[in-house]
């Protein structure tokens, strides 16, 4: 007979379920179908869990949806993964590096022989839309360190191999698959690509690997994602207004204007915000 776990909810109530019950099944059967449909992932005490993960211990469970900042960050991180999957499909030989969430959006850095163009961004967005409509399941797999290194070495992904070798300890590592494509990640992730909401790729830039000018120059794609198209359009409209306001500015050199425009439109970089703090709500 399976061990019974006691799962405490944020309101202080508790439920007993057999060990091995998935997070998704627990939410659906013990809390409600509505929250189960909205759930993106859950936090058991201080551990983040995909909805497909089995519960193995008792603890306090908090369900995260796209109404919370943590949920918004999750869909942005998953959007970065979808960007990477599309880039490798459209531009074979491109190497993936990292794709973190940043203030108001995300980016992904790529090892590639040429920078991305505006037309490239349009094509990438089109394929991303197809993947979201396909609602591909996102699956977690656990590999040993040696398995992970061998897997990415076989693919020629030198940056991923370097990342794996730099992770301390010998604990197992996880990859996440959407369709046949996969990436190294600790998770969690949305249960399927159909949960990504509305997204927009906004600009490209160059960035040195690990922020060190002695390393290779990578090509970075910036983007953002929100729970709905309406909120996304509100956000983009806000920054279009600021772009219009800077058009009359006399800049020391005209060629700087596009770079300043991109900075205002995105309001993102790896160290934080550009200083315009009165942006619209995130959700």
C-alpha positions in Angstrom: 0.0 0.0 0.0 1.4 3.4 -1.0 2.5 5.8 1.7 -0.1 8.5 2.5 1.1 12.1 2.2 -0.3 15.2 3.9 -0.4 18.1 1.6 -1.2 21.5 3.2 -2.8 24.2 1.1 -2.3 28.0 1.5 -5.5 28.4 3.4 -4.3 26.0 6.1 -6.5 23.1 5.0 -4.8 19.8 4.3 -5.4 16.8 2.0 -4.2 13.2 2.2 -3.1 11.5 -1.0 -1.0 8.4 -1.9 2.6 9.0 -2.6 3.2 9.1 -6.4 0.1 11.2 -7.1 1.0 13.7 -9.8 0.7 17.4 -9.0 -1.8 17.7 -11.8 -4.0 14.9 -10.4 -3.8 16.3 -6.9 -4.9 19.8 -8.0 -7.8 18.4 -10.1 -9.1 15.9 -7.6 -8.4 17.7 -4.3 -8.8 21.4 -5.2 -10.8 21.8 -8.4 -11.0 21.4 -12.1 -10.9 25.2 -12.6 -7.6 25.7 -10.9 -6.3 22.5 -12.6 -7.0 24.1 -16.0 -5.2 27.4 -15.0 -2.3 25.8 -13.2 1.2 26.2 -14.7 3.3 24.6 -12.0 3.3 24.2 -8.2 5.7 24.8 -5.3 6.0 22.2 -2.6 7.6 24.1 0.3 10.6 25.6 -1.5 10.7 23.1 -4.4 9.2 24.0 -7.8 7.5 21.1 -9.5 6.1 20.5 -13.0 2.4 19.5 -13.0 3.5 16.0 -14.3 5.9 15.4 -11.3 4.8 12.9 -8.7 4.4 14.0 -5.1 7.0 12.1 -2.9 6.7 13.9 0.4 4.4 15.9 2.6 4.5 19.6 2.6 2.8 22.9 1.8 1.7 23.2 -1.9 1.1 26.4 -3.7 -0.3 26.3 -7.2 1.0 29.0 -9.6 -1.0 30.4 -12.5 -0.4 33.1 -15.1 -2.1 35.6 -12.7 1.0 35.6 -10.5 4.4 37.1 -11.4 6.0 33.6 -11.0 3.6 32.3 -13.6 4.4 35.1 -16.0 8.1 34.5 -15.6 7.5 30.8 -16.4 5.7 31.4 -19.7 8.4 33.9 -20.6 11.1 31.3 -19.9 9.1 28.7 -22.0 8.8 31.2 -24.8 12.6 31.5 -24.8 12.8 27.7 -25.2 10.4 27.9 -28.1 12.5 30.6 -29.7 15.6 28.3 -29.4 13.8 25.4 -30.9 12.6 27.4 -33.9 16.0 29.0 -34.5 17.7 25.6 -34.6 15.0 24.4 -37.1 15.3 27.4 -39.4 19.1 27.8 -39.1 20.7 24.4 -38.8 24.1 24.5 -37.1 23.2 27.3 -34.7 24.3 26.5 -31.2 22.1 27.2 -28.1 23.5 28.8 -24.9 21.2 30.4 -22.3 17.7 31.9 -22.4 16.8 33.6 -19.1 13.9 35.7 -18.0 14.7 39.3 -17.5 12.7 42.4 -16.5 9.6 42.5 -18.7 10.7 39.7 -21.0 13.4 37.3 -21.9 16.3 36.7 -24.3 18.1 33.8 -25.8 21.8 33.8 -26.9 22.9 31.8 -29.9 26.2 30.8 -31.4 25.8 31.6 -35.1 27.8 32.7 -38.1 25.7 35.7 -38.8 23.5 38.1 -36.8 19.7 37.8 -37.0 17.7 40.2 -39.1 14.2 41.7 -38.8 13.1 39.3 -41.4 14.5 36.4 -39.4 12.5 37.6 -36.4 9.3 37.6 -38.5 10.0 34.0 -39.6 10.8 32.8 -36.1 7.6 34.4 -34.8 5.5 32.6 -37.5 7.0 29.2 -36.5 6.5 29.9 -32.8 2.8 30.6 -33.4 2.6 27.2 -35.2 4.2 25.5 -32.2 1.9 27.2 -29.7 -1.2 26.2 -31.8 0.2 22.6 -31.9 0.1 22.5 -28.1 3.1 20.2 -27.9 3.5 18.4 -24.5 6.6 19.5 -22.6 8.3 16.5 -21.0 11.0 16.3 -18.3 13.7 13.7 -18.5 16.5 13.1 -16.0 20.1 12.3 -17.1 23.2 11.6 -15.2 26.0 14.1 -15.7 27.9 11.8 -18.0 24.8 11.1 -20.0 24.1 14.8 -20.3 27.6 15.6 -21.5 27.6 12.8 -24.0 24.2 13.9 -25.3 25.2 17.4 -26.0 28.7 16.5 -27.2 27.0 14.3 -29.8 24.9 17.3 -31.0 28.0 19.5 -31.1 26.6 21.8 -28.5 29.9 23.0 -27.0 28.3 25.8 -24.9 25.9 23.4 -23.2 28.7 21.0 -22.5 30.6 23.8 -20.9 27.6 24.7 -18.7 27.1 21.1 -17.6 30.8 20.7 -16.6 30.5 23.9 -14.6 27.6 22.7 -12.5 28.9 21.6 -9.1 28.1 18.2 -7.6 27.1 15.0 -9.2 23.3 15.3 -8.9 21.2 14.2 -12.0 20.5 16.9 -14.6 17.2 17.5 -16.4 16.3 18.2 -20.0 12.9 19.3 -21.3 11.5 18.1 -24.6 8.9 19.7 -26.8 8.4 17.4 -29.7 11.8 16.1 -30.7 13.7 19.2 -29.6 15.1 19.4 -26.1 17.2 21.7 -24.0 19.1 21.5 -20.7 17.1 23.1 -17.9 16.3 22.7 -14.2 12.7 23.6 -14.8 9.9 23.9 -14.1 8.0 24.3 -17.4 4.5 24.7 -18.6 2.7 21.4 -19.3 2.4 22.2 -23.0 3.3 24.9 -25.5 -0.3 25.9 -25.9 0.0 27.7 -22.5 2.4 30.3 -23.6 -0.1 33.2 -24.0 0.8 36.1 -26.4 4.4 36.9 -27.3 6.5 39.3 -29.4 10.1 39.2 -30.5 11.4 42.8 -30.3 15.0 43.2 -31.2 18.4 41.6 -31.7 21.8 42.4 -30.2 25.3 41.0 -29.8 26.6 39.6 -26.5 29.8 38.0 -25.5 29.6 34.5 -24.1 29.5 34.7 -20.3 29.8 38.5 -20.6 33.5 38.3 -21.3 34.9 40.2 -24.3 37.6 37.6 -24.7 35.0 35.0 -25.6 32.9 34.5 -28.7 30.4 37.1 -29.8 26.9 35.6 -29.7 23.6 36.7 -31.3 20.9 37.6 -28.9 17.2 37.7 -29.5 15.0 39.7 -27.2 11.3 39.1 -26.7 8.4 39.4 -24.3 5.3 37.4 -23.4 2.1 38.1 -21.5 -0.9 36.0 -20.4 -3.1 37.5 -23.1 -2.9 39.4 -26.4 -4.7 42.4 -24.9 -2.1 42.9 -22.2 0.7 42.4 -24.6 -0.7 45.1 -26.9 -1.1 47.4 -24.0 2.5 46.9 -23.1 3.7 47.4 -26.7 1.5 50.5 -27.1 3.0 52.0 -24.0 6.5 51.7 -25.4 5.5 52.9 -28.9 4.3 56.1 -27.2 7.7 56.6 -25.6 9.4 55.9 -29.0 7.3 58.6 -30.5 8.3 61.0 -27.8 12.0 60.6 -28.4 11.8 61.1 -32.2 12.3 64.9 -32.0 15.4 64.4 -29.8 18.7 65.9 -31.1 21.1 63.0 -30.7 24.9 63.5 -31.0 25.0 61.1 -33.9 22.0 59.9 -35.9 23.1 56.3 -36.0 22.5 56.0 -32.2 18.7 56.6 -32.6 17.7 53.0 -33.4 19.7 51.6 -30.5 18.1 54.1 -28.1 14.7 53.2 -29.5 15.2 49.5 -29.0 16.3 50.1 -25.4 13.2 52.1 -24.7 10.9 49.7 -26.5 12.2 46.7 -24.6 13.3 48.3 -21.4 15.4 45.2 -20.8 18.9 44.2 -20.3 20.6 41.6 -18.2 21.3 44.1 -15.3 17.8 45.5 -15.0 15.6 48.3 -16.2 16.6 51.3 -18.2 15.1 53.8 -15.8 11.6 54.2 -17.1 9.7 52.8 -14.1 6.1 53.7 -14.9 5.4 50.9 -17.3 1.9 49.3 -17.4 1.0 46.4 -15.2 2.5 43.0 -16.1 -0.9 41.1 -16.0 
